[in-house]
Amino acid sequence: TFEQDFEGYRIYRSTDPDLAKEKWELLTPELLKTNTFQDTKVESGKTYFYYLTATDKAGNVSELSEVVSDSIR
């Protein structure tokens, strides 16, 4: 099953949702092993966009997730 083969996530961020996905900033160079993440390097007044990928134990990377956004006040 996927859960047994799951290794971790990589999270990517951009302030421009139209930027090519391969140019987005990688926030988790080490695979994230939990399903929670707090982005602490943000600026007030900006909107940030995120997507993630999942990696299995064999190193296979999933398709990109949907893009989500958050505005910092």
C-alpha positions, 0 to 999 in steps of 0.5 A, spaced: 500 500 500 501 507 499 502 508 506 507 502 507 511 505 501 511 512 503 517 516 504 516 523 505 513 530 502 517 536 498 513 542 499 514 548 494 512 555 494 512 562 490 509 568 490 507 568 483 502 562 481 504 563 474 511 561 474 513 555 471 513 550 477 520 547 476 522 555 478 518 555 485 522 555 491 523 548 494 522 549 502 523 542 504 530 539 501 530 534 506 523 529 505 518 532 510 516 525 514 509 529 517 503 531 514 504 538 517 508 544 515 509 551 518 512 556 513 516 561 518 519 565 512 514 569 510 512 577 509 506 581 511 502 583 506 504 578 501 500 572 498 504 565 497 502 559 493 504 552 495 504 545 492 507 539 494 509 532 491 510 525 495 516 520 494 516 513 495 521 509 498 524 507 491 525 514 490 518 515 485 515 522 485 508 523 485 504 528 480 504 535 483 498 537 488 493 542 486 496 549 488 493 552 494 494 559 497 495 563 503 495 571 505 499 573 510 497 579 514 
